[in-house]
Amino acid sequence: MNKKQTEFNKMKKLLLISVLATALTGCGDPAGDAKSVAVQFCDNIAEANFKMKDIANPDVINAFQGLHKMNMDMYKHNISNKINCSVTNVEEVNTEKSYKVSYENMNTVLVNFDEDSDSFKVQRQYQMTSNLF
């Protein structure tokens, strides 16, 4: 084989590997992906890191950010110091693109697959499920 054919064969293999890797990316565990986003969201809430529009609906972020702005000491005492982001349950809602994720002691959240960003996002929280206060 000459040098051009060898390089061409390497390129074909690389292209095939790239196509397979891309195809396998879509074969993940949707419930696991939703859980991972929910944990990341919860961790950010505990740290008062509200720059997470890539993983959560702005309304959900704004609710916690409003609490933080209203009284930072209360937020630190009641949320940052007490929050436990351990997931206790992941429940499929309607389709495999929507999950209700429950934590040890934080509001349960609804995590939906967002077609625009091609990833899961926290869409809303269910009130009165937390024992933080």
Phi and psi restraints in degrees (value plus and minus 20) as a CYANA .aco file:
   2 ASN   PHI    -108.2   -68.2
   2 ASN   PSI     155.3   195.3
   3 LYS   PHI     -82.6   -42.6
   3 LYS   PSI     -60.1   -20.1
   4 LYS   PHI     -84.8   -44.8
   4 LYS   PSI     -62.0   -22.0
   5 GLN   PHI     -85.5   -45.5
   5 GLN   PSI     -59.3   -19.3
   6 THR   PHI     -83.5   -43.5
   6 THR   PSI     -65.2   -25.2
   7 GLU   PHI     -84.7   -44.7
   7 GLU   PSI     -59.6   -19.6
   8 PHE   PHI     -83.2   -43.2
   8 PHE   PSI     -62.3   -22.3
   9 ASN   PHI     -84.2   -44.2
   9 ASN   PSI     -58.9   -18.9
  10 LYS   PHI     -83.8   -43.8
  10 LYS   PSI     -62.0   -22.0
  11 MET   PHI     -84.4   -44.4
  11 MET   PSI     -60.0   -20.0
  12 LYS   PHI     -82.8   -42.8
  12 LYS   PSI     -63.3   -23.3
  13 LYS   PHI     -83.4   -43.4
  13 LYS   PSI     -63.5   -23.5
  14 LEU   PHI     -82.5   -42.5
  14 LEU   PSI     -61.9   -21.9
  15 LEU   PHI     -83.7   -43.7
  15 LEU   PSI     -63.2   -23.2
  16 LEU   PHI     -82.6   -42.6
  16 LEU   PSI     -62.7   -22.7
  17 ILE   PHI     -83.7   -43.7
  17 ILE   PSI     -61.2   -21.2
  18 SER   PHI     -83.1   -43.1
  18 SER   PSI     -63.6   -23.6
  19 VAL   PHI     -83.7   -43.7
  19 VAL   PSI     -64.1   -24.1
  20 LEU   PHI     -84.5   -44.5
  20 LEU   PSI     -62.0   -22.0
  21 ALA   PHI     -83.1   -43.1
  21 ALA   PSI     -61.1   -21.1
  22 THR   PHI     -85.1   -45.1
  22 THR   PSI     -61.4   -21.4
  23 ALA   PHI     -85.2   -45.2
  23 ALA   PSI     -59.4   -19.4
  24 LEU   PHI     -91.6   -51.6
  24 LEU   PSI     -44.8    -4.8
  25 THR   PHI     -79.8   -39.8
  25 THR   PSI     -55.8   -15.8
  26 GLY   PHI     -98.9   -58.9
  26 GLY   PSI     -21.4    18.6
  27 CYS   PHI    -120.1   -80.1
  27 CYS   PSI      -0.8    39.2
  28 GLY   PHI     -89.9   -49.9
  28 GLY   PSI     159.9   199.9
  29 ASP   PHI    -111.3   -71.3
  29 ASP   PSI      86.2   126.2
  30 PRO   PHI     -77.5   -37.5
  30 PRO   PSI     -61.6   -21.6
  31 ALA   PHI     -83.6   -43.6
  31 ALA   PSI     -59.9   -19.9
  32 GLY   PHI     -86.1   -46.1
  32 GLY   PSI     -58.8   -18.8
  33 ASP   PHI     -85.6   -45.6
  33 ASP   PSI     -63.0   -23.0
  34 ALA   PHI     -82.6   -42.6
  34 ALA   PSI     -62.5   -22.5
  35 LYS   PHI     -82.3   -42.3
  35 LYS   PSI     -63.2   -23.2
  36 SER   PHI     -81.0   -41.0
  36 SER   PSI     -62.8   -22.8
  37 VAL   PHI     -85.4   -45.4
  37 VAL   PSI     -61.1   -21.1
  38 ALA   PHI     -83.0   -43.0
  38 ALA   PSI     -60.8   -20.8
  39 VAL   PHI     -86.8   -46.8
  39 VAL   PSI     -62.7   -22.7
  40 GLN   PHI     -81.1   -41.1
  40 GLN   PSI     -62.3   -22.3
  41 PHE   PHI     -80.0   -40.0
  41 PHE   PSI     -69.2   -29.2
  42 CYS   PHI     -81.5   -41.5
  42 CYS   PSI     -64.3   -24.3
  43 ASP   PHI     -79.2   -39.2
  43 ASP   PSI     -62.0   -22.0
  44 ASN   PHI     -84.7   -44.7
  44 ASN   PSI     -59.6   -19.6
  45 ILE   PHI     -82.3   -42.3
  45 ILE   PSI     -64.1   -24.1
  46 ALA   PHI     -81.4   -41.4
  46 ALA   PSI     -55.9   -15.9
  47 GLU   PHI    -107.8   -67.8
  47 GLU   PSI     -18.8    21.2
  48 ALA   PHI      36.6    76.6
  48 ALA   PSI      17.5    57.5
  49 ASN   PHI    -119.7   -79.7
  49 ASN   PSI      83.0   123.0
  50 PHE   PHI    -118.7   -78.7
  50 PHE   PSI     -10.9    29.1
  51 LYS   PHI    -110.6   -70.6
  51 LYS   PSI      57.2    97.2
  52 MET   PHI    -165.4  -125.4
  52 MET   PSI      18.4    58.4
  53 LYS   PHI     -84.2   -44.2
  53 LYS   PSI     -36.0     4.0
  54 ASP   PHI     -96.2   -56.2
  54 ASP   PSI     -36.3     3.7
  55 ILE   PHI    -142.9  -102.9
  55 ILE   PSI     -22.0    18.0
  56 ALA   PHI    -169.4  -129.4
  56 ALA   PSI     128.5   168.5
  57 ASN   PHI     -84.2   -44.2
  57 ASN   PSI     117.9   157.9
  58 PRO   PHI     -75.6   -35.6
  58 PRO   PSI     -54.1   -14.1
  59 ASP   PHI     -82.4   -42.4
  59 ASP   PSI     -58.8   -18.8
  60 VAL   PHI     -88.8   -48.8
  60 VAL   PSI     -63.1   -23.1
  61 ILE   PHI     -82.6   -42.6
  61 ILE   PSI     -65.8   -25.8
  62 ASN   PHI     -81.8   -41.8
  62 ASN   PSI     -52.5   -12.5
  63 ALA   PHI     -81.3   -41.3
  63 ALA   PSI     -66.8   -26.8
  64 PHE   PHI     -93.2   -53.2
  64 PHE   PSI     -57.7   -17.7
  65 GLN   PHI     -84.2   -44.2
  65 GLN   PSI     -57.2   -17.2
  66 GLY   PHI     -83.7   -43.7
  66 GLY   PSI     -62.1   -22.1
  67 LEU   PHI     -80.7   -40.7
  67 LEU   PSI     -62.9   -22.9
  68 HIS   PHI     -83.4   -43.4
  68 HIS   PSI     -65.4   -25.4
  69 LYS   PHI     -87.0   -47.0
  69 LYS   PSI     -55.6   -15.6
  70 MET   PHI     -86.0   -46.0
  70 MET   PSI     -62.3   -22.3
  71 ASN   PHI    -177.7  -137.7
  71 ASN   PSI      74.6   114.6
  72 MET   PHI     -83.9   -43.9
  72 MET   PSI     -56.9   -16.9
  73 ASP   PHI     -85.7   -45.7
  73 ASP   PSI     -63.6   -23.6
  74 MET   PHI     -83.7   -43.7
  74 MET   PSI     -60.9   -20.9
  75 TYR   PHI     -80.5   -40.5
  75 TYR   PSI     -68.3   -28.3
  76 LYS   PHI     -81.8   -41.8
  76 LYS   PSI     -64.5   -24.5
  77 HIS   PHI     -88.7   -48.7
  77 HIS   PSI     -66.6   -26.6
  78 ASN   PHI    -111.5   -71.5
  78 ASN   PSI     -41.5    -1.5
  79 ILE   PHI    -135.6   -95.6
  79 ILE   PSI     -84.5   -44.5
  80 SER   PHI     -76.6   -36.6
  80 SER   PSI     -61.9   -21.9
  81 ASN   PHI    -102.3   -62.3
  81 ASN   PSI     -40.1    -0.1
  82 LYS   PHI    -131.0   -91.0
  82 LYS   PSI     -36.2     3.8
  83 ILE   PHI     -84.2   -44.2
  83 ILE   PSI     120.2   160.2
  84 ASN   PHI    -147.2  -107.2
  84 ASN   PSI      92.2   132.2
  85 CYS   PHI    -107.9   -67.9
  85 CYS   PSI      -6.8    33.2
  86 SER   PHI     -86.1   -46.1
  86 SER   PSI     106.6   146.6
  87 VAL   PHI    -102.5   -62.5
  87 VAL   PSI     109.1   149.1
  88 THR   PHI    -120.7   -80.7
  88 THR   PSI     -41.3    -1.3
  89 ASN   PHI    -181.9  -141.9
  89 ASN   PSI     120.7   160.7
  90 VAL   PHI    -146.1  -106.1
  90 VAL   PSI      95.7   135.7
  91 GLU   PHI    -138.5   -98.5
  91 GLU   PSI     105.5   145.5
  92 GLU   PHI     -88.5   -48.5
  92 GLU   PSI     116.6   156.6
  93 VAL   PHI    -140.4  -100.4
  93 VAL   PSI      94.8   134.8
  94 ASN   PHI      45.0    85.0
  94 ASN   PSI     -82.8   -42.8
  95 THR   PHI    -152.1  -112.1
  95 THR   PSI     151.6   191.6
  96 GLU   PHI     -98.2   -58.2
  96 GLU   PSI      -5.9    34.1
  97 LYS   PHI    -129.4   -89.4
  97 LYS   PSI      -8.8    31.2
  98 SER   PHI    -166.3  -126.3
  98 SER   PSI     108.5   148.5
  99 TYR   PHI    -156.9  -116.9
  99 TYR   PSI     120.9   160.9
 100 LYS   PHI    -116.9   -76.9
 100 LYS   PSI      99.6   139.6
 101 VAL   PHI    -133.6   -93.6
 101 VAL   PSI     103.2   143.2
 102 SER   PHI    -126.9   -86.9
 102 SER   PSI     121.4   161.4
 103 TYR   PHI    -128.9   -88.9
 103 TYR   PSI     151.6   191.6
 104 GLU   PHI     -78.4   -38.4
 104 GLU   PSI     -70.6   -30.6
 105 ASN   PHI    -169.4  -129.4
 105 ASN   PSI      28.4    68.4
 106 MET   PHI    -159.8  -119.8
 106 MET   PSI     142.0   182.0
 107 ASN   PHI     -75.8   -35.8
 107 ASN   PSI     116.8   156.8
 108 THR   PHI     -84.1   -44.1
 108 THR   PSI     123.9   163.9
 109 VAL   PHI    -142.1  -102.1
 109 VAL   PSI     135.2   175.2
 110 LEU   PHI    -122.3   -82.3
 110 LEU   PSI     103.8   143.8
 111 VAL   PHI    -134.3   -94.3
 111 VAL   PSI      99.9   139.9
 112 ASN   PHI    -134.8   -94.8
 112 ASN   PSI     134.2   174.2
 113 PHE   PHI     -98.7   -58.7
 113 PHE   PSI     105.7   145.7
 114 ASP   PHI    -118.9   -78.9
 114 ASP   PSI      92.3   132.3
 115 GLU   PHI     -82.1   -42.1
 115 GLU   PSI     -56.1   -16.1
 116 ASP   PHI     -84.0   -44.0
 116 ASP   PSI     -61.5   -21.5
 117 SER   PHI    -117.6   -77.6
 117 SER   PSI     -26.3    13.7
 118 ASP   PHI      37.9    77.9
 118 ASP   PSI      19.2    59.2
 119 SER   PHI    -174.7  -134.7
 119 SER   PSI     150.0   190.0
 120 PHE   PHI    -101.6   -61.6
 120 PHE   PSI     127.5   167.5
 121 LYS   PHI    -160.7  -120.7
 121 LYS   PSI     124.9   164.9
 122 VAL   PHI     -92.1   -52.1
 122 VAL   PSI     100.6   140.6
 123 GLN   PHI    -116.2   -76.2
 123 GLN   PSI     -56.7   -16.7
 124 ARG   PHI    -182.5  -142.5
 124 ARG   PSI     146.2   186.2
 125 GLN   PHI    -137.6   -97.6
 125 GLN   PSI     128.9   168.9
 126 TYR   PHI    -112.7   -72.7
 126 TYR   PSI     101.4   141.4
 127 GLN   PHI     -92.9   -52.9
 127 GLN   PSI     138.7   178.7
 128 MET   PHI      47.5    87.5
 128 MET   PSI       6.7    46.7
 129 THR   PHI    -131.1   -91.1
 129 THR   PSI     -18.3    21.7
 130 SER   PHI    -124.3   -84.3
 130 SER   PSI     129.7   169.7
 131 ASN   PHI    -135.0   -95.0
 131 ASN   PSI      11.8    51.8
 132 LEU   PHI     -92.2   -52.2
 132 LEU   PSI     -48.7    -8.7
